[in-house]
Amino acid sequence: MRFALSLGVSLCLAAPWIPAAAADSAYAPEVCFNACEEALSNVHFDDMQSNQSLINQTCHSQRHFISLYLCLDVYCMPESRATGLGPLNHTCQEWAGTAIPPLELVSNYSSVDIDNIRRIELNDTGTDTTFLEVVLPSKEFFGVWWDTLDSVAYVNHYHRYYGMMMIAFWVAVVAIGVANHAISAASNSNIVNRLPFKPPRQLSVYYSWLVNITTIPATFGTRCAQQIGWGTVPPRIQSITLLVFLVLNVVLTVIGYRIVPVNLYFNTVELQILRYVSDRSGIISFYNFPLIWLFGMRNNLLMWLTGWDFGTYNNFHRWVARIATIQAIVHSVGYTVLVIKEGGWANFAFWWTYMFWWTGEIATIIMSILVGLSCYWIRRQQYELFLVIHIGMSVIVLVTMLGHVSIFDGEYDALFWIPAFIWMADRVFRALRIMAFNPNFWRTWASATYNESSNIIRVSIPWGTSLYKPAPGTFYYIHVLNGPRCWESHPFTVASVLDDGQTAAKLLGEQVPLLESDNREPCTDTADDQSTEEDNCSMTFLIRPYDGFTSRLRDMAAASWPRKAPLRVLVDGPYGHTQPFHNFDNVVFLVGGSGIVVALSYLQALTGAVSPKSVRIHWAVREPEFALDVLESDIGDALGSSNLSIEIHLTSYPRDGSRDWPSQVNIQSGRIDAPSIITAAKERADDESLAVIACGPAQMADAARETVTSMLSSGHTRVEYFEESFQW
């Protein structure tokens, strides 16, 4: 062994009981010094004063230091002296007011003198015995302390190392996402298309096919958007990623331990396992905290780097939090069993008097409640309540965890400050987005109307003061300041953008820096007055009223009828990504109800000078009045585009002749048959590329996903699936 070669004859004699792995470890010098110190810690020499503190007795005892120095010479490498004597000298100076004696104190001891020194065993130490001479721990006694300290050092090393593996795993996952995003962006780049040498087209096609066949399928059968039990299951690639992460957490919680037959800290194998597993699970749980906060923020840089949407990271956020909570429970239960085994329930009650103990217990309890209150039903039915509880309890968890790790003198404080910084940075960027939309953000006025027959709210917000033009597919969080509960906000996708005469405006989404400006002429600024007249630069949102925020918005709009209701708003955005649908030869939208906003958002880009050969919108809607209103107000002249066809599926009304539908629109009765529509679209497209976009009922979206998955599995390489939905 490399380590044994450097020790000399004395250490070679002591080496048989030293584990080979420990002998090569980086912490062996520290372990060896501590083993000597611990073996002599309970030895009472005659030059110690019994009325002094233990540190004073030790630091003022010459026999103790001679025994310690000789122990280091006999059992340890020279590095052990430098490792341990410096801190020991500092301790004696600070607490006992004296420096430790020099090493020359043992320079006159020969090997014969050392051999004649009395060796003590474990049972020889204690306050009842006073030693009148220098002593050394026997090889066996020293070996027991070595095994104890070496196993603890070994396990502690892997505690931190395996905790950092959690972050390393997600760094690798994100790196894959960044690489894929870069390849996709390069293949769609005009710069690449103008290069003299272009990669083979077929190579790009097969790469896209490979990515889609691994990312699109549902995890189990055909259900992905639909609820399974109390929640939803992410797509297969996300589930595989999370499963690997779960397995990694489990494996790293149960390996990396050194169990020894005699451990002077934990005297049975059961106690060693309980202590080590409890520590490991708690440390890994805390290392997951920065990931939980990062994945749960709106302003997540990783979205821009990888091109993954908020829903993807929200899935990661929830599952990492669930795993961390299970680990926190294992940690807390393990320590509870330990203290009860040590001293019963009285001992358990005693530990509650320590701040680090009760803060850790509270953190585990709150984390468990948070996971329970974050189930799919509560998020969907009581979102405002869920959000308030979620934020409040998350703050409590973070603060109590800081108290819990306070006993480690700052060793784990970074795992508190990183999530706190992420949370604060997210709020700062939200404020920057609000001010970028309108520097006078407190005077942003919008107008709202409610059509009772179509059951839809139409909100129009001027964007003339914005540093950017709203882009297709992006969404905004809207606060209504002159309404009740003004602190609440909800995300809404831009349905349409009125851009009067603007030709140089830049489309801006998540993929463009927040404050980047352009050379366009400014729109007329009416955002600072309370006018409800249509602005020449405005964006429109179509909002279906349900409970909570949207119902209050409906009431405000209905109360002002027939006038438009003035709204003082804060606009936080944009978020999301603009998808490259214009690069496809054929585009098919399958949308339901207010999901039409996705198709409307891209309509201008898909019916312009450079556009796909065909754009087909299949829209399932209950209220004919809603469909007529959208056709008139939001689609308008686009109906005359040669590449656009619209088919409306009336799900609650049979088709009749009492309504004047545009001739370009085909009216059907009943729900959308997603498999038939997609199959027919692919047959028409033949070898051309096809984009399928679904936004609507979960059952329809899952049917569309399954159909595209079957096509990919059958070898079709030029079809891609996109699902547009905001996941709470």
N, C-alpha and C positions, 0 to 999 in steps of 0.2 A: 504494500500500500504506500502511496506517495507520502501520506501523513506519517506513517511509521518510520520511514527512512529518515525523517528529520528529527526524531525524538531522542535517539541515543539508547544506550543499553538499559537504563532504568525504566523508560517507557515501554520498551519491548517486553520487559518482564511483566508489565501490567496490562499489556495489550490483549491477551486472550479473551477477556470478558467484554471488550469494547466491540460493539456491532460494527461491521465493516462499513455500512452506509453512514453511520454516525462519524466514523473516523475521517471520512472525506468531506464532512459537512463544513460550511463556511462558519458556522457558529460553534465549532468544537473548542476553540480557545476560551470562549466565554463560558461554555458548559464546564470545562475542566476547572477553571478558576472557581466558579460557583459551587462545584462539587466539593472542592477543598474547603471553601468557606462554610458551606452548610454542614459538612461533616464535623467541623470544629465549632460550630455556632453554639452548641449546648455544652461545651466543655468549660468547666469552671476552674480557673487556675488560682493559685494561692496569691498572685499579685493583683487580683481583682477585688474591688471594694463592693461588698454586697449591698451597700446602701446607695449605690449609684445606678443610673439607668443602664440598660444593656449596651447601648452604643458607647457610653462612657467607660464601662468596664472593658469592652473590647478594645477601644482605641488607646487605652492607657496600659494595656497588658503586654509586657515584652514577651512573655512566654507564648501568648497567643500568636504574635507576629512571627516568632521563630518557628512555631509549628506550622503556620500558614505558608511561610516562605519555603520551608523544607518540603511540605506537601507539594507545592508547585514544582520544585526541583525533581521530586521523585516521580510524580504522575503526569506532569503537564509539559507541553512544549514552551519554549521561551516566549512565544507570542501571548500566552495566557497572562503573563505578568503585565505587559503593556495594556492588555484588554481590561484587567480588573483592578490593578493597583491605583491607577489614576482616579477613577470614580470613588474608590474607597478612601483615598487621601482627601478628596474633596468633601466627602461625607464627614470624616473625622474632624476636619478643620471647621466645618459649618456647625456641627452638632456637639462636638466634644472639645473644640478649641485647641486641638493639637494636630500635628502632622504625623503621618505614619513613619516608623523608623526606616532607615535605608536598607537595601538588600545586603550590604556588607555585614549586617548583623549575623548572617549564617555563613560567612566566607571561611571561617575556621573549622567548619564541620566536614570531616572526611567521610568517605564511603563507609568506613568501619564504624564511625560514630553514628551515622544514620542507621546502619543495620542494627545497632544496639538500642536505638530509641524504642520506647514502648509503643506497641500498636494497640489501638483501642477498637472495640466493636460497637455496634449500634446500642447495645444494652448498657454500655459503660458510661454513657453520657447522662447528664442531668445535674440538677442543682444540689442533690444530696451528696455528690462526690466532688472533692476538691483535689486537683492534681498539683503536686509539688514539683513537677518536672515537665519538660517539653514532651509532647506526644505526637504521634502520627496516626491517621486512620488506617486501619488494615486495608489490604487490597480488596477484600470482599465488601467491607463497609463503604469504602470509596466507590466501589463498583455499583453498589445499590444507589448511591446518590447520583453517580454518572447516569445510570439508566433512567432514573427519575427525571433529572433535568434535561437529559438528551431527548427523551420522548416528548417532554413538554415543549422544548425548543423546536423540535422537528414538527410537531403538530401546529404550533403557533406560526411557524414559517409558512406552512401550507394553508393555514387559515387566510392569511393575507393574499397569498399567491392565487388561491382558488377564487377568492373574492374578486380579484382583478380580472380573472378569466371571464366573468360575466360581461364586463365592459369590452374585453377583447373579442368575445363572440359577436357582439353587435357591431363592433368596428369592422369585422370581416363581412358581416351581412350587408352593412351599408356600403362597403367597398365594392361588393358585387353589384349592388344597385346603382352605384355611381358609374361603374364601368358599362353596365347595360344602357344606362341613360345617355352616356357619352356616345356610344355606338349608334343608338337610335337617333340622337340629335345629328350626328355626322351624316348618317344615311339620308336624312331629310334636309340637309343643309344645301342651300344654293351654291355655296362656295365649293363644296365637294363636287356638286354636279358640273361645275365649270372647270374642274381640274382636267388636264390632258389625259391622265391615267385614272380610270374609274375602276373600282372593284367590280368583279363579275356580278351582274344583277342577280343571278340565281343564288349566289352566296348570301346576299342580303335577304332574299326571299326565304331561304331555308333557315337562316338565323332567326328571322321573325317568327317563322312557323315553330321552331324549337322553343322559343321563349313563350309563345302563346299556349302551346300544348302543355306546358308545365305550370303556367300561371292562371289559366282560365278555369279549369275544371273545379267543380265543387269537391269538398273533402269527402263527403259521403253521398253516394247516389247522385241525386239531382237537386238537393236542397242546400241553398247557400244564403240567399236573401230571406228565405222563409224561416220563421222561428222554429227551433227545435228545443222542446222543453221550455226552460226559462231564458233562453238566449238564442243567438245565432252562431253558426260555425263559419269561420273565415274560409276563403278559397283554399284549395289544396296546398299551394306553395306556401301560403302564410301558415297553415296548420302544420305543415312539415317543419317549417322554421321554428315555430313555437314548440313543437314536440321535441325537436333536437335540443332546444334551449331547456326544456323541462328535464329531459334525460341528463343533460349536462349538469343541471342543478342537483339532481338526485345523486348522480355518480360522484360528483365532487363533495357531496355531503357525507358519503359513506366510505370514501377512500382517503389515504394520506394520513393514517394514524399509526403510531408505534405503541403497541400494548406490551407492557413488561410484566413479568411475574410478580415482582415486588416494586411497588410505587409508593414512596413515602408521602406523597401528596394525596393520592387516591388509592386506598389500600386494598381494593378489590377490582377485578377486571370489569365488573358491572359499573362501578363508579367511574372508572376511567372512560369507558364507552359513553356513559351518560354525560360526563363533563365535556368530552371532546366533541361529541355530536351536537350538544347544546351550543357550545361556542361557535362551531363551524356554521350551523344553520343561522344563528343570529348575525354573524359577520357577513355571510353571503347575502342574507336578506337586506342588510343595510347597504351593501354595495349595489344592490338593485335599485336603490332610491333615485340616484341621478337619472337612470334610464326611465323610471316611471314618470318623473317630472318632465324630462325632455320629450318623451313620446306623447305626452298629454297636452302640450302647448300648441296654441294656434300658430305662433311664429316660430316654426321649427325649420332651421336651416337645412335639415336633412331632406325635407320635402323638395326643396329647390335642387339639392344635389342629386337626388335619386329619381325625381319625377313621380314618386309614390304619393298618393293622395292622403288627405287627413284621415279617412276611414281606415287605411292600412295602419298608420301609426296609432290610431285610436285602438285598434285590435291589439297591437303590441303593448300599448299602455295598460289595457285591462288585464291581459294575461300575465305580464310581468308583475303587476300588482298582486294578482291572485297567488302567483308562485311565492312572492316575497312574504305575503301574509301567512301562507302555510308554513314557511320557514320560521317566521316569527312565533307562530304557535308552538312549533316543535321546540324552539329555543326556550320559550317561557315554561312550557310543560316540563321540559327536561330539568330546568333549574328548580322548579317546584318540587319535583320528585327527589332531587338531590338534597334539598334542605330538609324535607320531611324525613328522609332516610337518616339524615344526620342528627336531627333532634326533635322530630315529631312536629305537630301543628303549632306548638309553642314557638319552635324555632322559625317556622314559616311566618308567624305573626311578628316575630322579632325583626326579620329582614324587611318588613314593610315600614320600619322606622327610618330606613335609608332612602334618600332621594333617588339614587340611581336605580333602586329596585322598583319603587312604586311608579316612577316615570316610565320604566320599561314595560311594566304590566299594563299601564294605561295605554301606551302606544300599541301594544298587541291587541287589546280589547277594541280600541277605536278602529284599527286596521280591519279587524274581523267584521265590525259593524259596517264599515265602509263597503267592503266586498258584498255583504248581504244587501245593502241598499243600492247597489249598482247593477242589479239584475235588469234584464232587458225590459221587463214590464214596467218597472218604476221609471226607467229612463224615458220610455215612450209616453207613459200616461201622466207622470208628474215631473216633467223635466225641470221646471223652475225650482221645485222643492229639492229635487235631486242635486241640482247645481249648488244651491246654497249650502246644503248639508255637506256636499262633497268638498267644497272649498274650505268651509269652517273646520271640518274634521281633519282635512289634510294638513292644515296649519297646526292643529293640536298634535298630530302625529309627529310632524317635523320638530316641533319645539320639545316635546317629551323625549324624543330620541336624542336630542342634544343633551338633555339632562341625564339620560341613561348612559351615555358614553363619556360623561364628564370625568369619570374615575380614571380614564386613560390619558389624562394630561394632553389632550389635543390630538392624539394619534388618529382618531376617526372623525374629527370635527369637519374635515373637508367634505365628508359625505352628507353633512348638514348644509354647509355653505354652498355647495354646487347646486343642489335643488333650489335653495333660496335665491341664488343668483339667476338661475334659469327662469324662475317665476317672476322675479323683478324685471329681468330683461324682456320677457314676453309682454309685460304691462307697458314698458317703455316703448316697445315697437308698436303696440296697439295705439298708443298715443301719437306716435309719429305717423302712422297710417291715417288716423283721423285728421291730423293737421295737414297731411299731404292732400287729402281730399278737399279740404277747405281750411285755409289758415285761420279764418274766423269761424272755427268749428261750432261755437255756441250760437251762431246765427245761420245755420243751415236749415232752410225751410223746404219742405216737401208737400205734396198734395196727395190725398187719398180719396178714392171713390169706392162705393160698395154697390154691386149689382145684385139685388136680392134674387132675381130669377136665375142668374148664373151662379150665385153663391161664390163670388170671387171678389177679392179686394185688389184694386189697381193702385199702386203707389208709384208716383213719379218724382224723381229726385234730380234737380239740376246738377250737372257736373262741370259747369263752365269754369269754376275756380280750381278744379283739380289739376294736379301735375301730370295726369295721365288720362288716357281715354279708357273707359271700361272695355274689357276684352271678353270675347265669347267664352262661355263655360265658367267664368269666375263668379264668386259669390261674396256677399258683404254681410256683416253683422250690423243690424240697425237698432239703435236706441231711440225711443220716442220720449223726448224730454218734457213735453207739455202734456203727457198722459200719466196715469197712475203707474207706480212701480217703474220709474224711469231708469233704474239701474239695470233692468233686464234687457237682453238683446237676443235676437235669433238670426240665424243665417238664411239668406235668400239668394237664389241664383238670378242674375240679370237676365230678363226676358228679351229686352230689346234696347237699343241705344239710338237716340235721335241725335244726328250729327249733321247739323245744317251747314252744308257747304264746306265741311272740313275734309281736306284731301291729304294733308300731311300728318294726320294724327297717327300716333304709334299705339298699337295694341299692346297693352301691358298686363301681364299676369304674374304668377309667382316666379316666372323665369326671368324677370327683368328687375334690376335693382329698384328699391322702393321709391327713391326720390329722383330717378332719372327723368329729365325733362326732354322736350322735343321742340321742333321748330314750327309747330303749327300756329295758326292765328288763333287768338283766344276767342272763346264763345262769349256771347253776351252774358254778363254776370247779373243774374237775378236771384242768386242764392241768399243774399243778405236782406231781401225784403219778404213780406208775407204774402206776396202775390200767388194766387193759385192758377194763374194762366199758364198755358203750356210754354215751357222754356225751349229755346231753339237748340239747346244742348242738354238733353236729359236722359236718364236711364229709367226704365220701367220694370217694376216687379209685379208679378201676378201671384197673389197669396191666397191660399185656401184657408178660411177661418176654421179653427178647431177650438180647443180650450185655451185658457191662459192668455198669453201675449196676443195671439192672433184674434181671439174673440174680443179682447178689449180694443184692438185696432179696428175691427169690424164695427163695433158700437160707436166709436168716434167718427168713422166715415159715414155710417148710416144717420147719425144725428145731424150731420150737416147737409144732407140731401135736400134739394137737388144741387147745392153748391159743393165744391170740392172742400174736403176738410184740410185745413192747414196743419201741418205737423212740424214741430221743431225737432230735428233729428241729429244724432251723431252717426256718422257713417264710417265704419271700421272695415277697411279692405283695400285692395282686393285680395282674396284668397283663392286657392285652386289653380288649376292648369288649363291652358287652352290646348285642346287636343288637335293633332294635325289631320283633321278629317278631309281637308282640301287636297291632301296628297293621294286620296283614294279615287279610283275610277267610279265606284258606286257606293252610295251611302244609304242605309236604311235606319230610320228612327222608329222604335217601338215605345210609345209613351202613353201614359195614362193620366187623366185629370190634369192637375197643375204641372205634371211632368213635361208638358208641352213647352215649358220655358227653356228646356235644354235645346230642343230643336229650333225654337225662335232665336235663341242666343247666337246660334251658328248660321242662321238663315242668310244673312247678308253676305257672309264670307263664302257660302256654298252656292250662291246664285249670281256671283259677280262675273267679271271677265275671265278669270282663271278659276275654274270650278270643276267638280266632278261631272262625269257624263250624265249620271242620274242621281237624284236625291228624292227618296220616297219617305214620306211621313205617314205612319199609321198611328192614329190617335184614338184611344178609347176614352169616351167622355160621357158622363151621365146627362148633363144639361145641354140641350141643343143651343140654348141662348148663349152659353159660355163659348161654344164653338163658333157661333156666328160673330160674337163680339171679337174674338181673337182673329178670325179671318178678316174682319173689316179693319180693326185697329192696329194689328201687329204684323199681319202678313201682307195685306194690301197689294201693292204692285208686284210683289214677288210671285203672286199667282200666275203672272204672265210669263215667267221664266220657262224656257223650253225644257230644262232638265229637272223641273220640280213637279212632283205629283203628290197629292194629299188624299188620304183615305180616312174618313172619320167613322169610327165604330160607336154607334149609340147603344150604350149598355142598358139604359133604363127606359128608352122610348123607341117604339117601332118607327121605321121610316114612313113619312107621309109627305104629301105634296103641299102642306099648308105653309111651309117655310121656303123662302127663296134662297136656295143654296147656290153658290157660284158654280158655273158650268165646269170649272177645272177641278172641282172637288167631288170625289166619289163617296157616297153615303152607304154604310152597311149597318146592319143590326147585329147586336151581340158582341161578345168579347173578342179580343185579338187572338187569332190562332198563330202564335209566334212560330212554331216549327214550319207550318205551311208557307208563311210569308218569307222566312229566311231561306227555305229551300228553293222557292220560286225565284228569289232575288239572286241566289247563287247560280241557278240555271241560266238566268238572263245574262249574268256577268261572265259566265264561262271561265276563261282564264284571266279575266281582269280582277283587280283587287276589289274587295268588298269590306266595308266597315259596318258593323251592326251595333247600334247604340240603344240600350234599354234604360228607361227611366219611368217607373210606375209600380204597379202592384208586385209584391214579392213573387207570387206564383208565375206571373208573366215573365219577370226577369229571369227566374230560374229556368223556365222553359226555353227562353232564348239562349241562355248560357249553355244548357245541355245540347241544344241543336248545333251551336257552333263547335262545342267540344267534340261532338260526333263527326262533324265535317273534318276537323283537324286530325282526329284519329284515323279517318279514312284516307288521309294523305292530301287533303286540300291545303295548299300552302299560302293562299292569298286571301284569307278571310281572317278578320280580327274582331274581337268582342270588347265593347266598352260598356260599363255599367255606371251610370251617373246617379248617385244617391248620397245624401248626407247621413252618416251614421252617428247617432248620439253616443 
